[in-house]
Amino acid sequence: MIFVNGQEEKIPADLSVSAYLKEKQYRTDRIAVELNGSILPKTAYESTLLQEGDHLEIVSFVGGG
């Protein structure tokens, strides 16, 4: 079980941040990801595996004026 934006979510073992974002249809060019209190660089999405108890915050950028 991990926590995504404060909500519990069950995920399969060995799921990368990149695979999670793809599965949930996030556009990686329009989001920032924080993992356990630290901003995760986009270059680390593929190599970072989600672990039991992780806290993931995903923030979408919205344009406007």
Phi, psi and omega in degrees: 000133173238172177243123180241117183049042176085356181252136176292141180213134178271134180228157176287159178295153176060038178265125178279161176301317180302313180295321178298312182297320178296315181300322181270004176062038173279143173269110187294343177280353183237020181224162168236144182238131175245129179240117179052042174090359180236140177295132179261121178297145180303329180293345181260356182303317185289322186270351182267117179266136178285139183242156176308129177088357179298149175246117183245126174244127181240121182246126178265139176274135180236127178274165178159181181217000000 
